[in-house]
């Protein structure tokens, strides 16, 4: 008998396919920097938007798939409408295909992230309204106060719609008629947009940690709500450090700096808990979910340090518009968001840990580290010589070429690692139950707990003196 096929799993599988496709176009784009014309059939003007749009689709598809999968288990009731979830998936995939086709045909429009014709934004908004309706109708069945992850999901879902609408304000003459106004609104919208999907992803991380350990106190602690508050504050205001180069009002610059520095609170908390995180990581090494949660902690630590540095105006002068900005984006999108989403994928699928998965995990993370360091190195070279010398652009890029080559080579390793991981994820999501290869990964997360099942809304599974939750 086939395993139950749900819209949630459909979202996750579609997300994995989008990730691998986006990574392929990313590899093509990186080598086009090293060997111009290496793939004439897909010039850089096409490979770049294909890469960006597909990777963003991976984040949203997999995060939304997680919401649809976990939400009924959290509230202890069925999804309000499975038909609307399937309709959401159909619209999303159909629109995604239309976006890819438009890129291949050379039909562009929009701005950064959304380089497809603006008319394709209509079905995106329509499908998102279905998600909002379905989410809140289901979440309202939850008994008692909401845990932090429900607030993260609800806020992220609503603010994506708001910020996506804001990102399309360039269609109105009031904004296109003033370059400073248009650039300011554009960067503001995109900064807040990333904040909205971060809330979706971080909420998912909290759910996976809760359900893999059976510890429901995680998402109900003061720390969890503090992190939600900081994430929401940065969604509202953290975008402003992107527009330091824009001649905007002084209060916006001051606010941007102040809000960006609130992230030091998170950093201090991370340092304090780092020893405990190491122990948790060692305990979770028996599963892919545990390994990816541990990897996400490491990448948060690395990328937050870079984010704090480039938020300082004096440093931002050198880094803005260089490969360091790309390193920050890649560290967030791949290092943090993708590792968290992979933890969710392997928790949902209960994928057994295999030699290929171990190799894929280390190849992915090792290549990503080299990839990230090469981008930082190239950005330092470009920023230094652009600001402090009169060298022409071509001469500057020749000095940065060793880093660009390293970036392209490590990108190939990154793609191979992603291939190994995505193939395993898709295969386990599509397999039949009772397969001898199907192992219970959740035993790796068991923690000592009271001799009673998990609290309300969690489906507890007793195993000796331990309690864990169903995925």
For each residue, the residues with C-beta under 8 A, 3 or more apart:
1: 432 433
2: 5 432
3: 430 431 432 433
4:
5: 2 9 10
6: 9 10 68 69 82 85
7: 10 11 68 82 85 86 88 89
8: 11 12 65 66 68 69 85 348
9: 5 6 12 13 65 69 348 429
10: 5 6 7 13 14 65 86 89
11: 7 8 14 15 61 62 64 65 68 89 92
12: 8 9 15 16 61 62 65 66 69 345 348 349 425 429
13: 9 10 16 17 426 429 430
14: 10 11 17 18 61 65 89 92 93 96
15: 11 12 18 19 57 58 59 60 61 62 65 341
16: 12 13 19 20 58 62 345 422 425 426
17: 13 14 20 21 422 426
18: 14 15 21 22 54 55 57 58 61 96
19: 15 16 22 23 54 55 58 62 338 418 422
20: 16 17 23 24 418 419 422
21: 17 18 24 25 50 54
22: 18 19 25 26 50 51 52 53 54 55 57 58
23: 19 20 26 27 51 55 414 415 418
24: 20 21 27 28 415
25: 21 22 28 29 42 47 48 50 51 54
26: 22 23 29 30 47 51 55 411 415
27: 23 24 30 31 408 411 412 415
28: 24 25 31 32 38 39 42 47 51
29: 25 26 32 33 44 47 48 51
30: 26 27 33 34 407 408 411
31: 27 28 34 35 38 39 408 411
32: 28 29 35 36 37 38 39 43 44 47
33: 29 30 44 404 407 408
34: 30 31 38 404 405 408
35: 31 32 38
36: 32
37: 32 40
38: 28 31 32 34 35
39: 28 31 32 42 43 47
40: 37 43
41:
42: 25 28 39 46 47 50
43: 32 39 40 46 47
44: 29 32 33 47 48
45: 48 49
46: 42 43 49 50 103 104 106
47: 25 26 28 29 32 39 42 43 44 50 51
48: 25 29 44 45 51 52
49: 45 46 52 53 103 108 115 116
50: 21 22 25 42 46 47 53 54 100 103
51: 22 23 25 26 28 29 47 48 54 55
52: 22 48 49 55 56 113 115
53: 22 49 50 56 57 99 100 103 113 114 115 116
54: 18 19 21 22 25 50 51 57 58 100
55: 18 19 22 23 26 51 52 58 59 333
56: 52 53 59 60 113 197
57: 15 18 22 53 54 60 61 96
58: 15 16 18 19 22 54 55 61 62 338 341
59: 15 55 56 62 63 197 200 201 333 337 338 341
60: 15 56 57 63 64 92 197 200
61: 11 12 14 15 18 57 58 64 65 92
62: 11 12 15 16 19 58 59 65 66 341 344 345
63: 59 60 66 67 197 200 201 204 341
64: 11 60 61 67 68 88 131 200
65: 8 9 10 11 12 14 15 61 62 68 69 348
66: 8 12 62 63 69 70 204 207 341 344 348
67: 63 64 70 71 131 135 153 157 200 204
68: 6 7 8 11 64 65 71 79 85
69: 6 8 9 12 65 66 72 73 348
70: 66 67 73 74 204 207 211
71: 67 68 74 75 79 135 138 139 153
72: 69 75 76 77 78 79 138
73: 69 70 76 211 458 459 469 470
74: 70 71 142 147 150 207 457 458
75: 71 72 138 139 141 142 143 457
76: 72 73 141 142 143 456 457 459
77: 72 138 141
78: 72 82
79: 68 71 72 82 85 134 138
80: 84 133 134 137 138
81: 84 85 134 137
82: 6 7 78 79 85 86
83: 86 87
84: 80 81 87 88 130 133 134
85: 6 7 8 68 79 81 82 88 89 130 134
86: 7 10 82 83 89 90
87: 83 84 90 91 127 130
88: 7 64 84 85 91 92 127 130 131 134
89: 7 10 11 14 85 86 92 93
90: 86 87 93 94
91: 87 88 94 95 123 126 127 130
92: 11 14 60 61 88 89 95 96 124 127
93: 14 89 90 96 97
94: 90 91 97 98 123
95: 91 92 98 99 120 123 124 127
96: 14 18 57 92 93 99 100
97: 93 94 100 101
98: 94 95 101 102 116 120
99: 53 95 96 102 103 116 120
100: 50 53 54 96 97 103 104
101: 97 98 104 105
102: 98 99 105 107 108 116 117 120
103: 46 49 50 53 99 100 106 107 108 115 116
104: 46 100 101
105: 101 102
106: 46 103
107: 102 103 116 117
108: 49 102 103 115 116 117
109: 115 116 117 118
110: 114 115 116 117 118 121 168
111: 114 115 167 170 186
112: 115 186 190
113: 52 53 56 167 190 193
114: 53 110 111 118 121 164 167 168
115: 49 52 53 103 108 109 110 111 112
116: 49 53 98 99 102 103 107 108 109 110 120
117: 102 107 108 109 110 120
118: 109 110 114 121 168 171
119: 122
120: 95 98 99 102 116 117 123 124
121: 110 114 118 124 125 164 168
122: 119 125 126
123: 91 94 95 120 126 127
124: 92 95 120 121 127 128 164
125: 121 122 128 129 161 164 165
126: 91 122 123 129 130
127: 87 88 91 92 95 123 124 130 131
128: 124 125 131 132 157 160 161 164
129: 125 126 132 133 161
130: 84 85 87 88 91 126 127 133 134
131: 64 67 88 127 128 134 135 157
132: 128 129 135 136 157 158 161
133: 80 84 129 130 136 137
134: 79 80 81 84 85 88 130 131 137 138
135: 67 71 131 132 138 139 153 154 157
136: 132 133 139 140 154
137: 80 81 133 134 140
138: 71 72 75 77 79 80 134 135 141
139: 71 75 135 136 142 146 150 153 154
140: 136 137
141: 75 76 77 138
142: 74 75 76 139 146 150 457
143: 75 76 456 457
144: 456 457
145: 220
146: 139 142 150 151 154
147: 74 150 151 206 210 216 219 220 224
148: 151 152 203 206 219 220 221 224 225 227 228
149: 152 153 203 204 206 207 210 219 224
150: 74 139 142 146 147 153 154 203
151: 146 147 148 154 155 203 225 228
152: 148 149 155 156 199 200 202 203 206 228 231
153: 67 71 135 139 149 150 156 157 199 200 203
154: 135 136 139 146 150 151 157 158
155: 151 152 158 159 196 199 228 232 235
156: 152 153 159 160 196 197 198 199 200 203
157: 67 128 131 132 135 153 154 160 161 196 200
158: 132 154 155 161 162
159: 155 156 162 163 192 195 196 199 235
160: 128 156 157 163 164 193 196 197 200
161: 125 128 129 132 157 158 164 165
162: 158 159 165 166 192
163: 159 160 166 167 189 190 192 193 195 196
164: 114 121 124 125 128 160 161 167 168 189 193
165: 125 161 162 168 169
166: 162 163 169 185 188 189 192
167: 111 113 114 163 164 170 186 189 190 193
168: 110 114 118 121 164 165 171
169: 165 166 172 175 185 189
170: 111 167 175 176 182 185 186
171: 118 168 176
172: 169 175 176
173: 176 177
174: 177 178 181
175: 169 170 172 178 181 182 185
176: 170 171 172 173 182
177: 173 174 181
178: 174 175 181 182
179: 182 183
180: 183 184 246 247 248
181: 174 175 177 178 184 185
182: 170 175 176 178 179 185 186
183: 179 180 186 187 243 246
184: 180 181 187 188 243 246 248
185: 166 169 170 175 181 182 188 189
186: 111 112 167 170 182 183 189 190
187: 183 184 190 191 239 242 243 246
188: 166 184 185 191 192 239 240 242 243
189: 163 164 166 167 169 185 186 192 193 239
190: 112 113 163 167 186 187 193 194 239 242
191: 187 188 194 195 238 239 240 242
192: 159 162 163 166 188 189 195 196 235 236 239
193: 113 160 163 164 167 189 190 196 197
194: 190 191 197 198 332
195: 159 163 191 192 198 199 231 232 234 235 236 238 239
196: 155 156 157 159 160 163 192 193 199 200 235
197: 56 59 60 63 156 160 193 194 200 201 337
198: 156 194 195 201 202 231 235 332 337
199: 152 153 155 156 159 195 196 202 203 228 231 232 235
200: 59 60 63 64 67 152 153 156 157 160 196 197 203 204
201: 59 63 197 198 204 205 336 337 340 341
202: 152 198 199 205 206 227 231 340
203: 148 149 150 151 152 153 156 199 200 206 207
204: 63 66 67 70 149 200 201 207 208 340 341 344
205: 201 202 208 209 293 296 340 343 344
206: 147 148 149 152 202 203 209 210 218 219 224
207: 66 70 74 149 203 204 210 211 219 344
208: 204 205 211 212 289 293 340 343 344 347
209: 205 206 212 213 215 218 293
210: 147 149 206 207 213 214 215 216 218 219 469
211: 70 73 207 208 214 347 458 468 469 470 471
212: 208 209 284 289 290 347 442 445 468 469
213: 209 210 218 445 446 447 468
214: 210 211 446 447 449 454 458 460 466 467 468 469
215: 209 210 218 447 449
216: 147 210 219 220 454 455 458
217: 220 221
218: 206 209 210 213 215 221 224
219: 147 148 149 206 207 210 216 224
220: 145 147 148 216 217 224
221: 148 217 218 224 225
222: 225 226
223: 226 227 269
224: 147 148 149 206 218 219 220 221 227 228
225: 148 151 221 222 228 229
226: 222 223 229 230 265
227: 148 202 223 224 230 231 266
228: 148 151 152 155 199 224 225 231 232
229: 225 226 232 233
230: 226 227 233 234 262 263 265 266
231: 152 195 198 199 202 227 228 234 235
232: 155 195 199 228 229 235 236
233: 229 230 236 237 238 259 262
234: 195 230 231 237 238 259 260 262 263
235: 155 159 192 195 196 198 199 231 232 238
236: 192 195 232 233
237: 233 234 240 255 256 259
238: 191 195 233 234 235 241 256 259 260
239: 187 188 189 190 191 192 195 242 243 256
240: 188 191 237 243 252 253 255 256 259
241: 238 244 256 257 260 310 311 316
242: 187 188 190 191 239
243: 183 184 187 188 239 240 246 248 252 256
244: 241 253 256 313 316 317 320
245: 320 321
246: 180 183 184 187 243
247: 180
248: 180 184 243 252 253
249: 252 253
250: 253 254
251: 254 255
252: 240 243 248 249 255 256
253: 240 244 248 249 250 256 257 313
254: 250 251 257 258
255: 237 240 251 252 258 259
256: 237 238 239 240 241 243 244 252 253 259 260 311
257: 241 253 254 260 261 311 312 313
258: 254 255 261 262
259: 233 234 237 238 240 255 256 262
260: 234 238 241 256 257 263 307 308 311
261: 257 258 264 308 311
262: 230 233 234 258 259 265
263: 230 234 260 266 267 304 307 308 311
264: 261 267 268 308
265: 226 230 262 268 269
266: 227 230 263 269 270 304
267: 263 264 270 271 301 304 305 308
268: 264 265 271 272
269: 223 265 266 272 273
270: 266 267 273 274 277 297 300 301 304
271: 267 268 274
272: 268 269
273: 269 270 276 277
274: 270 271 277 278 301
275: 278 279
276: 273 279 280
277: 270 273 274 280 281 294 297
278: 274 275 281 282
279: 275 276 282 283
280: 276 277 283 284 290 293 294
281: 277 278 284 285 290 291 293 294 297
282: 278 279 285
283: 279 280 286 290 444 445
284: 212 280 281 287 289 290 291 293 294 444 445
285: 281 282 290 291 294 444
286: 283 290 353 441 443 444
287: 284 290 291 346 353 441 442 444 445
288: 291 292 342 343 346 351 353 357 361 441
289: 208 212 284 292 293 343 344 346 347 441 444 445
290: 212 280 281 283 284 285 286 287 293 294 343 444 445
291: 281 284 285 287 288 294 295 361
292: 288 289 295 296 339 340 342 343 346 361
293: 205 208 209 280 281 284 289 290 296 297 339 340 343
294: 277 280 281 284 285 290 291 297 298
295: 291 292 298 299 339 361 365
296: 205 292 293 299 300 335 336 339 340 343
297: 270 277 281 293 294 300 301
298: 294 295 301 302
299: 295 296 302 303 331 335 336 339
300: 270 296 297 303 304 336
301: 267 270 274 297 298 304 305
302: 298 299 305 306 331 335 372
303: 299 300 306 307 328 331 332 335 336
304: 263 266 267 270 300 301 307 308
305: 267 301 302 308 309
306: 302 303 309 310 324 327 328 331 376
307: 260 263 303 304 310 311 328 332
308: 260 261 263 264 267 304 305 311 312
309: 305 306 312 315 319
310: 241 306 307 315 316 319 320 324 325 328
311: 241 256 257 260 261 263 307 308 316
312: 257 308 309 315 316
313: 244 253 257 316 317
314: 317
315: 309 310 312 318 319
316: 241 244 310 311 312 313 319 320
317: 244 313 314 320 387
318: 315 322 380 383 384 386 387
319: 309 310 315 316 322 324 325 379 383
320: 244 245 310 316 317 325
321: 245 325
322: 318 319 325 326 378 379 380 382 383 386
323: 326 327 375 376 378 379 382 400 403 407
324: 306 310 319 327 328 375 376 379 380 383
325: 310 319 320 321 322 328 329 379
326: 322 323 329 330 375 379
327: 306 323 324 330 331 372 375 376 379
328: 303 306 307 310 324 325 331 332
329: 325 326 332 333
330: 326 327 333 334 335 368 371 372 375
331: 299 302 303 306 327 328 334 335 336 372
332: 194 198 303 307 328 329 335 336 337
333: 55 59 329 330 336 337 338
334: 330 331 337 338 339 368 414
335: 296 299 302 303 330 331 332 338 339 368 372
336: 201 296 299 300 303 331 332 333 339 340
337: 59 197 198 201 332 333 334 340 341
338: 19 58 59 333 334 335 341 342
339: 292 293 295 296 299 334 335 336 342 343 365
340: 201 202 204 205 208 292 293 296 336 337 343 344
341: 15 58 59 62 63 66 201 204 337 338 344 345
342: 288 292 338 339 345 346 421 425
343: 205 208 288 289 290 292 293 296 339 340 346 347
344: 62 66 204 205 207 208 289 340 341 347 348
345: 12 16 62 341 342 348 349 351 425 429
346: 287 288 289 292 342 343 349 350 351 425 428 441
347: 208 211 212 289 343 344 350 441 442 471
348: 8 9 12 65 66 69 344 345 429 471
349: 12 345 346 425 428 429
350: 346 347 428 438 439 440 441 442 471
351: 288 345 346 357 424 425 428 441
352: 428 437 438 439 441
353: 286 287 288 357 358 439 441
354: 357 358 424
355: 358 359
356: 359 360 420 424
357: 288 351 353 354 360 361 420 421 424
358: 353 354 355 361 362
359: 355 356 362 363 417 420
360: 356 357 363 364 416 417 418 419 420 421 424
361: 288 291 292 295 357 358 364 365 417 421
362: 358 359 365 366 417
363: 359 360 366 367 413 414 416 417 420
364: 360 361 367 368 414 417 418 420 421
365: 295 339 361 362 368 369 417
366: 362 363 369 370 413
367: 363 364 370 371 410 411 412 413 414 416 417
368: 330 334 335 364 365 371 372 410 414
369: 365 366 372 373
370: 366 367 373 374 406 410 413
371: 330 367 368 374 375 407 410 411 414
372: 302 327 330 331 335 368 369 375 376
373: 369 370 376 377
374: 370 371 377 378 403 404 406 407 410
375: 323 324 326 327 330 371 372 378 379 403 407
376: 306 323 324 327 372 373 379 380
377: 373 374 380 381 400 403 406
378: 322 323 374 375 381 382 400 403 404 407
379: 319 322 323 324 325 326 327 375 376 382 383
380: 318 322 324 376 377 383 384
381: 377 378 384 385 396 399 400 403
382: 322 323 378 379 385 386 396 397 400
383: 318 319 322 324 379 380 386 387
384: 318 380 381 387 388 389
385: 381 382 388 389 391 395 396 399
386: 318 322 382 383 389 396
387: 317 318 383 384
388: 384 385
389: 384 385 386 396
390:
391: 385 395 396
392: 395 396
393: 396 397
394: 397 398
395: 385 391 392 398 399
396: 381 382 385 386 389 391 392 393 399 400
397: 382 393 394 400 401 404
398: 394 395 401
399: 381 385 395 396
400: 323 377 378 381 382 396 397 403 404
401: 397 398 404 405
402: 405 406
403: 323 374 375 377 378 381 400 406 407
404: 33 34 374 378 397 400 401 407 408
405: 34 401 402 408 409
406: 370 374 377 402 403 409 410
407: 30 33 323 371 374 375 378 403 404 410 411
408: 27 30 31 33 34 404 405 411 412
409: 405 406 412 413
410: 367 368 370 371 374 406 407 413 414
411: 26 27 30 31 367 371 407 408 414 415
412: 27 367 408 409 415 416
413: 363 366 367 370 409 410 416 417
414: 23 334 363 364 367 368 371 410 411 417 418
415: 23 24 26 27 411 412 418 419
416: 360 363 367 412 413 419 420
417: 359 360 361 362 363 364 365 367 413 414 420 421
418: 19 20 23 360 364 414 415 421 422
419: 20 360 415 416 422 423
420: 356 357 359 360 363 364 416 417 423 424
421: 342 357 360 361 364 417 418 424 425
422: 16 17 19 20 418 419 425 426
423: 419 420 426 427
424: 351 354 356 357 360 420 421 427 428
425: 12 16 342 345 346 349 351 421 422 428 429
426: 13 16 17 422 423 429 430
427: 423 424 430 431
428: 346 349 350 351 352 424 425 431 438
429: 9 12 13 345 348 349 425 426
430: 3 13 426 427
431: 3 427 428 435 437 438
432: 1 2 3 435
433: 1 3 438
434: 438
435: 431 432 438
436:
437: 352 431
438: 350 352 428 431 433 434 435
439: 350 352 353
440: 350 443
441: 286 287 288 289 346 347 350 351 352 353 444
442: 212 287 347 350 445 446 468 471
443: 286 440 446 463 468
444: 283 284 285 286 287 289 290 441
445: 212 213 283 284 287 289 290 442 468
446: 213 214 442 443 463 466 468
447: 213 214 215 466
448: 465 466
449: 214 215 465 466 467
450: 467
451: 465
452: 467
453: 458 460 462 467
454: 214 216 458 459 460 467 469
455: 216 458
456: 76 143 144
457: 74 75 76 142 143 144
458: 73 74 211 214 216 453 454 455 469
459: 73 76 454 469 470
460: 214 453 454 467 468 469
461: 467 468 469 470
462: 453 466 467
463: 443 446 466 467 468
464:
465: 448 449 451
466: 214 446 447 448 449 462 463
467: 214 449 450 452 453 454 460 461 462 463
468: 211 212 213 214 442 443 445 446 460 461 463
469: 73 210 211 212 214 454 458 459 460 461
470: 73 211 459 461
471: 211 347 348 350 442
